[in-house]
Amino acid sequence: MPSLYPDVKGILYALKDKGIDVAIASRSSTPEIAKTILDKIHNQTKIPYIDMLFFDDEHRNIIA
């Protein structure tokens, strides 16, 4: 079962209360799986990739 950082649950509830839709995809060990997850989110929501936000706290991805 995935775990969340301590403040995440409150942030998600605040976004929900403001009517902001959120889709969450967790870490994957392969880029192909991550791309598939993002494609599923895009196909279901029709939100353009340019309008999506991506947050990552993994050091190697922050540098990249």
N, C-alpha and C positions, 0 to 999 in steps of 0.2 A: 504494500500500500504506500503510495507516495506521501511525502510529508511536505508541509508548507512552512515557510519562515513565519515567525510569530505574528507579524503585522499583516500578512497577506489576507487572512480571512476577513479582517475588518475592512481592508481596502476593497475586496471583492463585493462585500455587502454594501459599501458606500456607492460603488459604481452601479450596482443593481438598483439601489434606491433612487439613483438619478436617471434610471432608464437607459444606461449605457450597456450595450451588449458586449459580452466578453467570451472569447474562445481561448482555451488554454491547451497548449501542447507541451509536454514535458520532454526532457532530454532523451535523445536517442543515440545509440552508439554508431549508427550509420547515417550518413547524409541522405541516402535514398529513402530511408524510412521517414526522416524529418521532412523531406520534400513531399512525400505522399501525404503526410498529416496536414501540411500546409495546403496542399492541393485540395484535400477533402474539405478543409475549412473554407477555402475560396469557392469551391463548387457549390457548397451548401448555402453560403451567405451571399454570394455574388459580390462581396466586397473586393475591390481591386487591391492587389498587393501593395500598391503605392500608398493606400490608406490604412494599412496595417502597421501596428507598432510591434517591435520585437525587443524584448528585454533579455539580457543574458549576463550572468555574474561569473561565468567561468573565465578564468584568467586568459587562457589562450584565445578565446573568442573576443574578449575585450580588446586585446592587442590587434587581432585581425580586423 
